[in-house]
Amino acid sequence: MLRYLNDLPGGFFWKANDRFTVGIPDLVGCYQGKFIAIEVKKPGEKPRPIQEYWISKIKESGGSAIWLDNLKELKEF
């Protein structure tokens, strides 16, 4: 998914690796000037409440955030 995102023109993404803050989405970046955060789950898994909290806070702040479990959903997003 990270490779796909970084191949998009106007996008820059990285794997968030903050071991001190629980629930931060896995992938964060900027696409055409907009902040985006993506929580990646295994197929069939759902986000934990703390992950849903972070997604909602990002959206409330004007960013885009989503959780998903496959590349097709990412492309649709």
Secondary structure, DSSP 8 states (H G I E B T S, - for coil): -HHHHHHSTTEEEEE---TTSTT--SEEEEETTEEEEEEE--TT----HHHHHHHHHHHHTT-EEEEESSHHHHHH-
